[in-house]
Amino acid sequence: ANAFLDERQPNPDLFDTLLSCMYVLEGGTDPEITARYFELQILSILGYDPRFDACLRCGRPNGHEKIGFSPSVGGIVCNDCGISPTDSIWVPAAIVSYVDALRRTEPHKLKNLTFPRGARRDLTQLLKWHIRYRLEHDLRSVDFIDTIAAFDERTRRQDDS
């Protein structure tokens, strides 16, 4: 939240969203899903909401298996529009359904969402890329969450052994 606002700049909507996310985290909701929810919400509140409903060049709805997400364009671009922007990240088109689920879900219902590992990775990558483009630097919280996720993965592997 600090990275998106100037010091002492009030934003009640962002504050309410942050507070809601902290409450759901305290209740045991998956931190990774909560972080993606918060990122999408903050981007929407501040007018940087990425578009996933249609190609931003031609306006056609997505009909492909993979979509190109471009932070510089602000959303998806299709293969039919020629050369995609150099900053495009190609991900399965199914990512759109996960973004829609996060956008529609109320914070207290986040605990009911589950995403496959690949979708989590893709969503994390494209939101990180989009935020980096808008802010012109990475968020420190992303590194923190990545560290926690790596620790959880190592712990899970050790438990499986």
N, C-alpha and C positions, 0 to 999 in steps of 0.2 A: 504494500500500500504506500509506503514511504517513497518508493522509487517513482511512482506515478504522480505524486502530488508535491507541490511546493510546500516548504515548511509553513506550518500554521494555516494552510489552506483548508477550510472546512468543506467536507463533503459528506453529508448525513447518509446518503445512500450507500456510499462505500463503507462508512463506519458500520452501518447496520449489517451489511454483507460480511464484513470481517468478523463482527461479533457473532453472527449466526454460524459462521464456519468454525469459530473457536468453540462454540457450544457443542456442535456436532462432533468435533474432534474429541472433546472431553467425554462424549458419550460412546466413544469407541469406533467411530466411522473411519473407514480406510483413509489414511492421510493422503495417499496419492490421488484418489478420486476426489477428495475434498479440495486438494490443491488445484486440480484441473477445473473443478466447478468454480472456485474462487477466481482463477485466471480468466475464465470466460465471462464471469459476471463483471469483473473490474474492467475488462476490455469493453463490454457493452455499456457500462455506466459512463465511461470516459469517451465513448464514440469511436473506439478502435475495434469494434466487433468484426471479426473475420466472417466473410460470406461463404457459405457452403451450399446454398440452394441452387445455384446455376453458375455457369461460366461467366466470369466478369468481362470477358471480351465480346462474346457473341450473344449471351443471355440465355442460351439453351440449357435446359436442365441436364444434370449429369446422367449419362446413360452408359458409362464405361465402367470397367472393372477397377481401374485405377484412376485416381485424380491427381492433378498437379496442384499443389498448394503453394502460392507465391505470396510471401509477406509484402513485397513491394507493390503488388496489385491489390492485396488485401483480401484474398480469397482464392477460390479455385479457378483454374483455366483448363480447357479441354484440349485434347490432341488435335481436334479438327481445326483449331484456330492457328495452325502453323507452329512456328518455333515458340516454345514456352520460355518464360523469363528464366534467366540464369540462376535465380535463387529458388526455383521450384523444388519442392520436395514431393516425390511421388509416393502415394500411400494408397492402400485399398479403399475403394469408394465406400465400403461399409463404415468407415470412420465417421461419415456424415450422421449415421444413426446414433453413434455414441455422443457426438456433439449435441444432437437434438435432445437426447435423453438428459444430458447434463443441463441444458438450457431450460427444459420443461420441469425438472424435478425441484421440489421445494427442499430447502436445506435439511429439514428433519427426516426426509425420505432418502437421503443420499446413502444411508446404510444398506438400503435394499438394492443398490446398483452393483453389478459385477461386470467387469470388462475382461476379455481375454488378454493375456500378457502382450501379445502383438499389438492389439488396439491401444493398450496403455502406453506402450513404447512409441507408437506412431503419434498418438495424441500429444504426449509429452514433447516429442521432437518438434511437431509443427507449431504448438503453442509457444514453446521456448524460442523458436526461430522468429515467430511473429512478434513476440514481446521484445526480443533483442533488436529487431528492425525498428520498432516504434520508439524504444528507449535509447537505442544506440549503445547498449551494454546489457550484460546478463544480470539476472536477479540473484542476489546472494542466497535467497531462500531455496532456489532451484538446486544449487550445489548441496545445501544441507539435506534436502529431501533425497537427492541422489545418494548421498552418503548413508542415510538411514535405509534406503531400499537395498543398497549393496550389502549392508550389515545383515538385514533380514534374509536376503538370499543366501548368504554364507551360513547363517544359522539354520535355515531350512535344509540346506544340503548336508550339514553336519548331523542334523536330526534324522535325516533319511539314511545316513550311513550306518 
